[in-house]
């Protein structure tokens, strides 16, 4: 089982690849803000994706990015994004199921507390 840190890194890679596929001329700052990361952290992440061969930088004069470049997913990047999406979905479904179980346990716990409180109030009124 992968470590929590590697899962978080994989989730970040997936989210960045997803954003870039939808909007390749996002700036590092735009992506960082949307993901709640620092700009330097996003720079590190994008460089890692470029080093892996999943993303390449292309000049693009029509880009709204003032530096005139876009981030493009490579064919390998598109394939990796699909793999990451599957693992991301499985993790999120597991987290969802665990959260549902915790919510149900809390509901039971709260109904026991409420029942006890109600019985205590009835006894004190008698």
N, C-alpha and C positions, 0 to 999 in steps of 0.2 A: 504494500500500500504506500503510495507517495506521501511525502511529508506535507504538512499544512502549508509550509512555505512554497514548495514546488507547485502545489495546487493553486495557490494565490497567483504565482507567476504565470502559470498556464492560463488561468482565468483572465489575467491582464492581457496576455498575448492574444487570446481569443477576442476579447472586447476591442482591442486596438485593430486587429485584422478586420473585424466586422465593420468598425467605423470607417476604416480606410477603403474597404470595398464599396461602401455606400457613398463615401465622399472623399476621394483621393486628394483633394487640395486643402484638407484641414491642416492647420499648422500644429506644431508640437504643443504650443500653448493651448490651442482649442481642445485638443484631445486630452491634455492633462487636466484642464478645467472640467471637462465632461466626466472624467473618471475620478476626479478628486485626488489627483497625484501632483507632485511637484513637476515643474518643467524639466528640471535636471533628471528626475526619475524617468520621465517620458523620453528624454533624449537617450538615456541608457537603454530603455526598452526598445526604442526604434532602431538603435544601432545593433542591438542583439538580433532583432528580426531581419535586419539587412545582412548581418554576418551569417545568419542561418540560410540566407538565400530566399527568404519568404517574401521580402519586400525589396523593391528597388526604387531609387529616386530618379525621376525624369524631369528634364526641363520642359516647361510648358508656359508659353508666353500668355496664354489666356487665363492663367490661374489667378484667383483672387488673392492668393498668397503673395505678399509683396516681394518674396525672393524668387518667384516665378518657377516653382517646381511642384511636383505632385509625387505622392507615394503610391506606387502601383504594386498590387499583389502579383507575385510571379505564379506560374502554374503550380510550382511546389507549394507556394504560400496558400493558394486556393485549396489544394489537397489537404494541407496541414490544418487549415481553418475548419474544414469539414470534420477531420478527426477530433480536433479540439472541441468543436460544437457538440459532438456525441458525448464526449467525456464530461463536458460542462453540463449538459442536460441531465446526465445520469447523477452527477453530484447534486445538482439543484433539486431533482426529484427526491433524492434521499434526504436532503435537508428539509424539504417540504414535509415528507412523511414523518420525520422526527419531530418537526415543529407541530404537526397536527396531533401527534401522540402526547406531546407535552401540554398542548392546549386542552386536550380532553382530560388529562390527569389534573390540571389546574381547575377545570370546571367541576370535576368530582370533589376535589379538595374544598373548593369554595362552597359547593352546595352542602357539604358536611358542616362547614363553619357557619353558614347561614342557618342551617337547621338547629345547630347547637345554640346559636344566639337567640333564635326565635323561641326555643324551648326554655331558655334561661329567662327571657323576658316574661313568658307566660307564668312561670313559677314565681317570679317576684311580684306579679300582680295579684296572685291568689292570696 
